[in-house]
Amino acid sequence: MLNIEQKIAEEIAAKPAQVNAAIELLDGGATVPFIARYRKEATGGLDDTQLRNLEERLRYLRELEERRAAIIASVAEQGKLSDELKKELLQADTKARLEDLYLPYKPKRRTKAQIAREAGLQPLADGLRGDPTLSPEDFAKTFVDGEKGVADVKAALDGARAILLEEFSEDAALVGELRGWLHERGQVRAKVVEGKQNEGAKFRDYFDHVESIKAIPSHRLLALFRARNEGIIDLELEPTLEPDQGHAEAEGRVAAHFGIAQRGRAADTWLLETCRQTWRVKLHLHLALDLFGKCREAAEDEAIRVFGDNLKDLMLAAPAGPKVVMGLDPGIRTGCKVACVDGTGKVLGTTTIYPHEPRNEWDKSITQLATVCKTLGVNLIAIGNGTASRETDKLAGELMKKHPELKLAKVVVSEAGASVYSASEVAAKEFPELDVSLRGAVSIARRLQDPLAELVKIEPKAIGVGQYQHDVNQVKLARALDARVEDCVNAVGVDVNTASAPLLARVAGLSSSVAENVVKFRDANGAFRTREQLKKVPRLGDKAFEQCAGFLRIANGDNPLDASTVHPEAYPVVERIIKACGREVRQIIGDTGFIRTLKAEQFTDEKFGVPTVRDILKELEKPGRDPRPEFVTAAFAEGVEDLKDLKPGMVLEGRVSNVAAFGAFVDIGVHQDGLVHVSALSTKFVKDPREVVKAGDVVKVKVIEVDIPRKRIALTMRLDDPIGDARESAMAPGAQRRDDRGPRRDQPRGNGPKPAAAPPANNAFADAFAKARRT
């Protein structure tokens, strides 16, 4: 039998020695980002994806071993642990197999079979099973005993059957065989609950639906489960497309397993009925629930993977960079909240304008915004994509037309999760003096500057780029998303002198409390000049320093290497390079031509091998390089602001907001994302939509179909597609809408104070608005 390390090695296509090294590092407190980047020699170059899979499988297999030990102890305590059973338990490679073997020995409430055994009916059951030539009625007469509760022949035979039903349904080999057969042949059948047709209109595609459980896509299975949970459909798992034939086959399999057949013997009919009931009463429902559970778990794993991939794309979206940004959080009755931040994200001021109903201060708002943009040197306008987004986008467009001298650009920014941040403890600490609604405008502005730095302040689940995120295992989802955030932050690196505590807390090796200590130390002592100074931060010990140092950057510090990904432990390698070439570090950094003449093999030692030295040389070419793409924007079409403005055949530009297993959602500026089905993403076959697009991409799409009652938009990226080629799948209920991707921005944001009608006094922003009001 393979041990844990060997099993994982096979699964992730690695060698046992690599897996052993990785497990030893993980158990020693090392993080995945640290191991992936700085321990390549030890793990043989396992990447972060392999390490995350290793970490997850290690957790599962260790849980399996714990459960195995508990089961063996329980059976041994009962005095029923035979050598054969122990061998089977030790060889069980899944939790399901382990539980199948344990089922006959699992402590359970008092069953009909136990009562029958207490009444002395075990010999009757064994006798009829062992010798079918016996007449059930005649043989049962000898077991009738009123004092034991066996009143007549029927009661005796019912008790014997209860014993056999339990024994048959707990046979591990039979259960395993039928589980595999049902998974291979089973059909998921959905039927609408009578009277729920109108209430469940969004699920109407599943009112009479049949599909193989083996082939059903994860998103469709989750849609079916949601419809069932909402009481719209009944869901069953039948053995085959022809249920009666399938049930008969299943009963035959039970009979064959126990050598029971109709040969004209006295007990054959009775035994075959017992087999029929074993399937119909015991096993069918049990296995259907079991398979639904396992398939749901697999579907949830796929949904979590998709969510994680989308989250990664969103967090690694191109940053606009250190520009002065005005954030507009759109609103109608309560006005548009406005916030300006400088190139470092520092808030210059906030206020509220009222360009829309009921005040309709359109021209006044444009004048106010123009004055502020001129006074503060605004470069970009970030507009939240919530309620009144298009109206506010139009306002910004008119501002740009009337004042071309300002050289402004506008970008619509996803505000998913902004309301969660605004009312959070993190936001309250950051902006204790600001109203909750105004904090949202600040967040929108900062998201444009640096999506990663701002999004880490929000619980990943609230960012809302998943499919059926509220239906999956929340513990597993949180763990997976936290891992993705950690990987993203460490892939980019963090400027220790400007990063917020929430961002620092995502750096490998730093807890929330230590991150807070870093910020406090920085505030008290000024900017860090070297990485070595981090060791003076309270509770940031040697282990934490080892894990975090390589991911923390110090720009313009005393040592230029502190601005790179080169870990302090590897600085001696750089010193050897300097000594060999006779040049200073600052002279080497960025000299691509010279660095590429160096051979990594020349500078290795017993600790740092060729992989690490190659990474160091690559980093010296372009230290601290940002792996994120270049910043681009999408331009929404003028006059297309609502679903009713859309017409089939329109070609529009939009931004990919979410990618699911069945396609990509695109924000085209009408408050409802459209779906490009996976079949319409490319002229070539596409298995995974992320092969073609990812969250944040700017794409051109054609409108294929608009379903206003159900608020669904079918799009295609194959711009030559005729309109008649619309695919029904693009309008499927598996298509996720905004309501499944986190809290809406038009929901209450908490119990904070009412939005301020005037800006805070005594700041440049307020002075600019005051000046605007006087003009």
N, C-alpha and C positions, 0 to 999 in steps of 0.2 A: 504494500500500500504506500502511495506517495505521501510524503509529509507536506506540511503547509507550504514550505519554501519551494518544493518541487512543483506542487500544483500551480502556484502563482507564476512560477517561471514559465511553465507551459502556456498559461493563459495570456501572458503579456509578451511572449516571444523573447524571453531573456534566459540567461544562464542562472542556475541555482546560486552560484557565488555572487552574482550581481544582486539577486533578491535578498540573500543573506545580509549583504553589506547595507542595503537600503533599509531593511528591517531593523538592523542594529542601530543605524543612525536615527531612524524614527523613534525607536524605543528610548534612545538617549536624549530625546528632546529636540532633535533637528527638525526644521520645517521643510516642506516640499520645495519651495523656491530656492532655499539655501542648498539643499542636496543637489537639485537639478543644475544649479549654476556653479557651485564651488566644490562639489565632491564627485566630479566626473571620473576621476581615477578610481575611486572606491567602487562606484556603481557601474563602471564600464560605459558611462555616457547615457544612462537612463534619462529620458526627458520628463518634463513635468506631467504630460498626459499619462505616460506609463507609471509614473510614481503615484499619481492620483488613483489610477486603477488598482495599483498594488495596495495602496492604503485602504481602499474600500473593500477589496477582497480579503485582506488580512483581518479586517474587522469581522467580516462574515465568517471566515473559517475559524477564527478564535471563538466566536459565539457558538459555532457548530461543535467545537471540541468541548466547550463548557457544558453544552446541552447533552452531548454524548456521555460525558462523565456522570452527569446527574441521572441520566436514564439507566446506565449500567448499575449505579449505586442503588437506585430504586428497585430494579428487578432483582438484584442480589439480595436486598433486604427482604424481599418476598420469598426468597429461597427458590427462585425459578430461573436462575441464570445458568443455562446449559452452555457447554463449550461451543456448540453450533450457533446458538443465539448470540453469544458474546462475539463470535467471529463475524456474524452478519452485522451486528451493531458497529463493530470497529471498521467494517468495510463501507458502511453507508456514507455516501459522498454528498448528500444534500439533506437539508432539514426535513424535507417531505418524506424521504426514504426512512429517515431516523424515526419520525413520528409514526409511520406506517408499522414499523417493527414493534414500536412501543405500545401501540393501541390496545392489544389484548391484555397488557399488564398495567395499563394506566388506571389509577384509582378512579372509580366513577360512582355515580349515585346508584342506588339499588335498582337494577333493571329487571324486566320480566324474565330474562334468562337466569339471573341469579335466584330469583324467587322459585323458578322451576327447578333449579338444581337443589335448592333447599328442600323442595318437596320430593326429592329422590327421582327426578325424571331424566337425569343424565343417561342412565342405562337404556332408557327407551329411545332417546335420540341416537345414541351410538349404535344400538341394535338395528334400528331401521336403516341407518346409513351404511352399516357394515354388511347387512344381509337383506337386500331388497325383496327377497322371496317371502319375507314375513308379512303377514297381513297387518297393516297398521291398526285396524280396529280391534282385532283379536289380541294382538300383542299388548295394546294399550290397556286392555281390561285388567291385566295383572298389576297395573300401577294406580288404579283408582283407589283413593284413600281420603275419605271425607275429613279425617282429623288433620291431614297435611294440606288440606285445601284443594284436593283434586277430586271434584265432585262426580265427574263422569268421564267417559271415554273422550269426548270432545275436549274437555279441559286438559286431559293428559296429553293428547296430540297437539293442542295449542301450545302447551308448555314445552314439549319436545321441539316443536318448530321454532319457538323463541330462542331455544338454546342453539339450534343449528343456524338460525339467521344471524345471531351474534358471532358464532364461530366463522361462518362463511364471510361475513362482511368485515371481519378483522384479519383475514388472511392477507398478509403483506404482499405476497407474490400476486394474488388475484387483484388486489387493489391497485398495485403498480401497473399490471397488465391493462386493466380497464381504464385507468387514468390515461395511459399512453394512447389507447385505442380511441377514447372519447376526444382527446385533444386532436388526434389525426382526422377523425371523421365528424366531429361535432359541428352542429350548425346553431348559431345564435339567432333566435327568433324574437322579433319585437312586434308587439301589437298594441295599438292605442287603447287606452282605458276608455270604456264607453262614457261619453259625455265630456271628454277632455280635449276634443278636437280643436275648439276655438282657443281655450286657455293655453294649449301647447302648440300653437301654430308654428312657432319657430322650429319645432321638431317634426314637422309634418312629413319630411322625407323618410322618417323612421316609423311611421304609423303602421306599416306592413313591410317589415324588412327582414331578410334572411341572408346570412353571410357566414362563411366558414370561420370558426374561432381561430383556426391556425393562420388564416390569411388576413384577418381584419386589421386595418391600420390602427395604430395606437390612438390617434385623435378621434376616430370614429367610435372606438370602444368607450372612450371616456365620455363622448357625447351621449351614447346610449345609457351609460350608468347615470349620467346627470339627469337625463329624461326620466329614468326609472325613479331616481331619488326624489324628483319633483312630482311624482305620481302621475306622469303623463302616459307612460307605456308600461306594459308588463314585459319582462325579459325572461326567456327560458333558454336552456341549452339542450337541444335534442340530439340523439346519436347520429342521425343521418338526415338527408333531405326528405326521406320517407320515414317519419317517426315510428310508425307501427313496425315496419321492417327492421328498423334500427334497434328498437327495444327487444324484438324477438332475437336478433343476433346477440345482443348483450346477455340475454337470459341463457342462450345456448352456450356462450362463453363461460358463464358461471357453472353450468351443468358439466361442460367438458372438463373444466379445471378439477372438478371433484369426481370425475368418472361416472357421472349420473346420466342415464339414457333410458328411453322408453323401449324396453325389451319384453313387455308383456308381463313383467313380474308384479307381484301384489303391491309393493311399495313404490313402484316407479312413478306413478301419477302423483302420489303425495310428495315424493322427493322433488319432482320437477316443479310442482307448485311452490315448494320451498325455495328453489332456485329463482323462480319468477319473482317471488316476494323479496328475495335478497336484492335483486336489481331494482325492482320498482319501489320498494319501501325503504331500503337501507342505502344502497350504493349510488343510485342515480342522483338523488338530491345532494348527497354528501360530495360526490365527485364534481357535480355541476358547480356547487359553491366553491369547492377547492380550486377548480380550474378558472372560474371567474376571478377568484382571489389572486391566483398566480398570473393570469393574463392582465389583470388590472395592475398588479405590481410591475409587470414588464412595461405596460403602457405608461405608468407613472414614471418609471425610470427614463423612458424615452422623452416624455414631456419635460422632465427635469433636465435632461441633457440639452434639449432644444432651448429651454429657458436659460440655461447656463451659457450656451453658445451665443444667444442673443444679448445676454447681459455683457458678455465679454466684448462683443462688437460695439455695443453702446458705450461702454466705459472706455474703450480704446478708440473712440471716435476722434476725428481730427480736432484739436483745440484751436480756437481763433488766436490764442496767444495773448501777450500782455498789452491789450488795447483798452482804451477807455470805452466802456460799454454801458448803454442805457437799457435797463430791463423794463419791459412793459408787461404787467400782469393784467390781461383784459378783464373787463367787467362791464355790466350795463348799468343797472340801477345804482350799484355801490361805487361806480366809477372805475377807471383804470389806475392801478397802482404803478407808480414810477419809482425806479431806483437807479442811481448812477454809481458805478464802481470804477476805480482807477485801474491801471495796468496790473497791480498786485492783488486786485480784488477788494481793496479797502473801500468802504462805503463813503461816497462823497455827499450823499443826501437822498432823501425820499420825499414823495408827496403823492397826491391823488388828483387826477384830472377827470373831467366829466364830458367827454365828446359825444356820448351816446344818449339815448333816451333815459330818463325824462328831461334832463337839462339841455341836451343838444348843444353844448358849448364847443362846437367843432372848430371854428376859426380861432377862437381864443386858445384852445388846446394846442393847435399848430403853432401859434405865436409863442406860447409858453415853452413848448418843446424846442423850438428853433433857438430861442434865447439861451436856454440851458445848454444845448449842444454846442453853441458858439462859445459860451463862457467856459465850459469845462473841457472842450476839445474832444467831444464824443466822436468815436470812429464807427461804432457799430450799434445797431438797435436790435435787441433780442426780444421777440414777441412770443409770449406763451401761447400754446395751441389749444387752450380751453375755450369756454364760452366767450363769444364776441371776438374771437381771434381774428377772423377775416375782416371784420369791421375795423379793428385796431390796426391790422396790417394795411388796410386801405388808408387809414389816417397817416401811418408812417410813410406810405408811398407818396401821398400828397405833400407831406413835409419835405420829402426829398426833391419833388418836382419844383416846389416853390422856392427852395433854398439849395440849388445845386452847388453853391459855393461851399457848403458844409462837407461835401464829398462823403455822404453817409452811405452805408449799406445796411440792409435789414435782413434778418433771418428769423424764421419761425422755429421756435425751440420746443421740444417735447417737455411738458411740465408734469408728466406722470410722477407721482410721489412728492411733488412740491408741497402739497398741503400737509402731508405727513411730516416733512421736514419743518415746515413753518411752525407747527404746534409742538415740536419735539423739545426735549430738554437741551439737546445740542444747540438748536436755534435760540432758545431762551438764554443760554449762556453767552452765545455769540453776540446777540442783539437784544439785551434785556430792555432797552429803551424803545424798541420798535414794536409797532402793532403787528399781530400775527400775519395779517394780509400783506403788509409791506415787506415782511421777511421773504415772502414768496417772490416778489419782484427782484429782490437781491439774488435769490437763488437762481432765477431765470437768467439774469445777467451773467452770473458766474459760471453757469453751465455752458454758456457759449465760449467763455474764456478757456475753461479747462473742465470738460465733462467729468473726467476721472476724479479730480479733487473735490468736486461738488457732490457727485453721486455717492461717494463713500459715506456721506453723512446720513444717507437714507437707508433704511432696512431694505436689503436687495429685493425682497418679495414685493415691496411697495412700488418699485420702479416699473413693474408691470409689462414685461416683454415675454411672457410665457403663454403656453396654451393650457387651459384648464388648471391654472396654477392653484386655484382654491380647492380643487378636488383631489390633489395629490397628498402624499404623506408629508406633513409640514416639517417634521423633524429632519427627514432626509433632504427635503428641498432646501431648508435653511443651511444644512451642513454643506450641500453641494454648491450653493450660491456663495456662501462665505469663502469657500475654497477658490471659486472663480475670481472673486474680488481680490483675494490675497494674491493670486497669480497675476492679475492685471496690474495691481499697484507695484508689485516688485519687478514686473517686466519693464515698467516705465522708469521706476526709481522716484525718490522723493527728495526735494530740497529741504533739508532739515531746518533751514533758517526762515522758511516761509510757510511750511506745511502746518495745517490745523491739527489738533489732537486726534480727531476722527481719522484723518488720512494717515498720520503716524501710527495709529493703532493697527492699521492693516499691514504695516511693514513686518516682515518675518522677524519673530523673536520679541516684538514689543506688544505688551498687553495695554489695555486702555489706561490703567493707572500709571504705567511707566511712560506712556505717550503724554499724559497730562504732566508728568514730572519733567519731561523734555521741554515742553512749552514753558512751564514755570521757570525752569533753569535759564532758558533763553531770554525770557522777559526780565529776569533779575540780573543776568550777567552779560547781556548783549549777544550778538550773533556768534555762533560757533566759528572758530577759526580753523580747527582741525577735527578730524574724526576722533582722535585720542581724547578730546575734551568730553566726549559722550560718556566716558567711564566715570566722570565726576557726577553724573546725574544720579540722584538717589534711586536705588533699587535696579539700576541698569548694570547688572553684574557681567562677569566675563562671558558667561554662556549667551546672554542676551546680546552682548556686543558682537560676539562671533557671528550670531545669526543675522543681525540687522546692519552691521557696518557697511557691507558692500552695496546695500540698497539705498543708503542715505548719501545724498550729495551735498557738498559744500562748495558753492560757486565762489570764485575769487578768494579762496582761502590761502593759507600759508603753503599748503602742499597741493600742486595741481592734480595729483593723483586722487585727492579727496573728492574731486568733481567727476570721477570716472566710476566704472563698475569694478575696477580692480580692487580686490579685497585687501585690507591692510596686512593680512597675513602673507600676502603674495608680493608685498613691496620689495622684499629682497631679490625677487626675480627681476624686477625693473632695475634695481641697483646693479645687478650683474650685466644687464643689457647696456646700461650707461657706462659702466666700467670698460666693457668690451669695445664700445664705439667711441669713447672719449668725448661724449657730448652731454650737455645738461638735459634734464627731463623736459623742460619747456621748449628746448630746441628740437627734441624728438617728436613730441606730441603734434600730430597733424601732418607730419612729413611722410606722406603715403609712399612716395617713391623709395625713400630710404628704408622704411619699416618693412617693405615687401622684399627687400634683399636679405633680411634676417631669417635664419632657419631656427624654428622652434626647438629642434633637437639640441641645439648648442647651449640652451639655457635651462634644461631640465635638471632635477635633482631627485633625491629619494622621496620627497614630499610632493613636488609639482611635476607632473608629467606633460607630455606633448599636448593633450587637450587643453589643459589650463594655460600653458604658455601661448598656444595659438589664440585663445580667447584674449589674453593680455595684449598681444601684438595687434589684434583686430581692434581692441578698444583704444589703443594708443593712436591708431589712425584717425579715429573720430570719437573722442571721449564724450561720454554722457549723451550719445545720440538718442533721439526720441524715436521709438519704433512706430509711432502712430502716423497715419497718412496726412497728406496736406489738406488744409481746410478748404472746402468748397460749399456752395449754397445752392438750394433749389429755388426756382422762381415759379410761384403759383400763377396760374392764368388769371388775367383780369376778367371780372364779371362772372367767375365761377366760384361761388361762395357757399352754395347750398346744394343738397341732393337734387333738388328740382332744376338746378342749372345744368346738370349733366345730360348729355345726349350721346347715344351710341355713335361711335366713330370719332369722337373727340380724342386728340392726342395731347396729353398733358405731361408736365414735369412734376415729380414728387419725390419724397424721401421715404425710404423703406423704414417703417416703424417697428416691424416685428417679422420674424421668420418662423413658420411652423413646419411641421412635417409635410403638410399638404400644399404649401405655397408660401407666398410672401404678402404681407399687408403693406400698403403704400398710402401715405398721407398726401392727398392731392388738394388739401385746403378746403374741404367741405364738412369738417367736423365729424366725418365718418370715414374710416380707412377702407380702401378698396382692396379686394383680394385678387392677386395674380396666382391662379392655380399652378401647381408644379408643372402641369403639361403645357402651360402658356408662358413659361419663363424663357424658353429658348427653342430654336428650331431643332436642336439636338435632344436626345433623351436625357432627362435629368432625374437622378435617383434621390439626391439630397438637395433641396432648394439652396442650401448654403454654398453649393458648388458655384452658383451663379450670382447670388446677392447676399448681403448681410445687412443687419440693422445699421442705419445711418447712411447707406448708399443713396446717391441721387440718381434717379432713373427716369426714362420716358416710357409712358404707358398709353395704351389706347383703351377707351371705354367700350366694353362689349355689351353690358346689360346693367340696368339700374332697377332694383326692386325697392321702391320707396316705402311700401307698408312694412317690410321686414328690415329696412335700412341696410341693404346689401348692394355692393357695387362689384361687378365682375370686370376685371381688367386683363389686358394681355401685354406682354413686353415684345410679342411678335407683331410689330407694327404693320406688317403686310397681311395679317389675318383678316379675312372678310368678317363682317359683323355676324353673319349667319353661323359662324363656327363657334358661337358661345357655348361654353361647357357648363352643364348643370352642376358639375362638381365645384365650380367656382362659387356657387351660391349655397353650398352645403351648410347644414347647421353646425358642422365642426368648425366653421370659420369663426374665429374669435373676434369679438368686438371690444371696444374700449372698456365695457363694463366688466371684462374678465382680466384686466391688466392693472389692477390696483385701484385705490380710491379715486373717485372722480374729483376734478378740481372745483365743481360747482356744488359739492357737498359741504356741510358746515365744517369749519376748520378748527373747532375747539371753542373754549370759553374765554378767549383773549378779548381785549378791549375792542371797541368798534373802530373801523377804519378811520384814520385821521383825515380830515378834510384839508388841512393845511400842513405844509412841510415843517420839520423841526426848525427852530430859530437858530441864528448865529452859525450858519455854514454857507459855503459858496453856492451850493445848490439852492438853498432857500433865498439867498440874495438874488440869484438869477431869476427865480420865479417871481420874486417881489418886483424886480425890474420889469418883467414881462407883463405883470398885472397893471403896471402904471402906463404901459404903452397903449 
